[in-house]
């Protein structure tokens, strides 16, 4: 399953640091979420879906409808 968090972040012209601060985590950890080297916790996935105004299914690549 391919997360869309990098695409959503880049579409909004945001840095990893800005999103990491929103999630209250380090930029290096957030980078690992984007590269799928670490599993994105459900709580953070929900926060990101709300932040970007998309569904969880869209965020995790299960739907093409935001």
VOBA-1610 file (N, C-alpha, C; in pm, whole numbers, padded with zeros to 5 digits, always signed):
BEGIN
Unk+00084-00116+00000Unk+00000+00000+00000Unk+00089+00124+00000Unk+00060+00217-00086Unk+00142+00336-00099Unk+00074+00456-00034Unk+00139+00512+00067Unk+00087+00632+00132Unk+00101+00751+00039Unk+00007+00842+00047Unk+00011+00963-00036Unk+00058+01085+00044Unk+00120+01063+00157Unk+00152+01178+00241Unk+00256+01270+00179Unk+00348+01216+00104Unk+00448+01302+00039Unk+00381+01385-00071Unk+00299+01321-00153Unk+00230+01393-00260Unk+00143+01504-00204Unk+00068+01475-00098Unk-00018+01577-00038Unk+00064+01692+00018Unk+00174+01660+00084Unk+00260+01764+00140Unk+00317+01852+00030Unk+00367+01789-00077Unk+00426+01866-00186Unk+00321+01949-00260Unk+00200+01896-00274Unk+00092+01971-00339Unk+00061+02101-00264Unk+00082+02100-00132Unk+00056+02219-00049Unk+00183+02302-00030Unk+00293+02263-00096Unk+00421+02334-00084Unk+00467+02346+00061Unk+00453+02237+00135Unk+00495+02234+00274Unk+00625+02157+00287Unk+00705+02195+00384Unk+00828+02121+00413Unk+00795+02006+00507Unk+00885+01909+00511Unk+00869+01800+00607Unk+00870+01855+00749Unk+00949+01956+00774Unk+00959+02014+00907Unk+00825+02070+00953Unk+00755+02139+00864Unk+00624+02197+00900Unk+00525+02088+00938Unk+00520+01982+00858Unk+00427+01873+00886Unk+00468+01799+01013Unk+00597+01779+01031Unk+00646+01712+01152Unk+00608+01793+01277Unk+00620+01923+01271Unk+00581+02006+01384Unk+00432+01993+01412Unk+00351+01987+01309Unk+00207+01967+01327Unk+00179+01834+01398Unk+00255+01732+01362Unk+00237+01599+01421Unk+00309+01583+01555Unk+00385+01684+01592Unk+00464+01681+01716Unk+00567+01568+01716Unk+00638+01557+01603Unk+00745+01458+01592Unk+00866+01522+01524Unk+00977+01453+01523Unk+01097+01501+01456Unk+01082+01490+01305Unk+01149+01579+01234Unk+01147+01575+01088Unk+01203+01444+01037Unk+01306+01392+01101Unk+01366+01266+01056Unk+01269+01149+01068Unk+01189+01149+01173Unk+01087+01044+01188Unk+00979+01060+01081Unk+00935+01182+01058Unk+00834+01205+00955Unk+00886+01160+00818Unk+01012+01187+00791Unk+01073+01144+00665Unk+01064+00992+00650Unk+01084+00920+00758Unk+01074+00774+00754Unk+00931+00730+00727Unk+00833+00804+00777Unk+00693+00773+00744Unk+00670+00790+00594Unk+00721+00899+00537Unk+00704+00922+00393Unk+00768+00813+00309Unk+00885+00767+00350Unk+00956+00662+00276Unk+00908+00522+00312Unk+00812+00516+00403Unk+00755+00391+00452Unk+00860+00300+00515Unk+00956+00363+00581Unk+01056+00289+00658Unk+01005+00265+00799Unk+00906+00342+00840Unk+00836+00324+00968Unk+00687+00325+00939Unk+00612+00250+01016Unk+00467+00245+01000Unk+00406+00372+01059Unk+00323+00437+00981Unk+00254+00557+01026Unk+00142+00515+01122Unk+00149+00557+01249Unk+00044+00520+01345Unk-00093+00573+01301Unk-00197+00498+01333Unk-00332+00535+01294Unk-00368+00675+01344Unk-00330+00707+01464Unk-00360+00839+01521Unk-00302+00950+01433Unk-00180+00931+01386Unk-00117+01033+01300Unk-00178+01033+01161Unk-00217+00917+01111Unk-00284+00911+00981Unk-00414+00988+00984Unk-00489+00975+01094Unk-00615+01048+01108Unk-00588+01198+01112Unk-00485+01240+01188Unk-00450+01382+01193Unk-00413+01436+01056Unk-00337+01357+00980Unk-00296+01403+00846Unk-00415+01408+00750Unk-00503+01310+00757Unk-00622+01311+00671Unk-00705+01436+00699Unk-00723+01468+00826Unk-00797+01589+00862Unk-00723+01714+00816Unk-00592+01715+00834Unk-00509+01830+00796Unk-00520+01860+00647Unk-00518+01756+00566Unk-00524+01773+00421Unk-00666+01770+00366Unk-00764+01739+00451Unk-00903+01736+00407Unk-00934+01620+00314Unk-00874+01506+00340Unk-00897+01386+00258Unk-00940+01271+00348Unk-00990+01164+00287Unk-01029+01047+00363Unk-00906+00963+00397Unk-00920+00880+00499Unk-00812+00787+00531Unk-00785+00692+00415Unk-00891+00646+00349Unk-00873+00557+00235Unk-00789+00622+00126Unk-00812+00751+00101Unk-00731+00821+00001Unk-00587+00834+00048Unk-00570+00871+00175Unk-00437+00890+00231Unk-00350+00765+00217Unk-00411+00649+00237Unk-00334+00523+00232Unk-00342+00454+00097Unk-00400+00518-00002Unk-00400+00464-00137Unk-00507+00360-00167Unk-00610+00352-00081Unk-00717+00254-00105Unk-00828+00312-00190Unk-00827+00442-00216Unk-00928+00508-00296Unk-00862+00620-00375Unk-00919+00651-00489Unk-00869+00764-00568Unk-00955+00889-00548Unk-01051+00880-00457Unk-01138+00993-00428Unk-01095+01057-00296Unk-01045+01180-00303Unk-00999+01245-00180Unk-01110+01261-00078
//
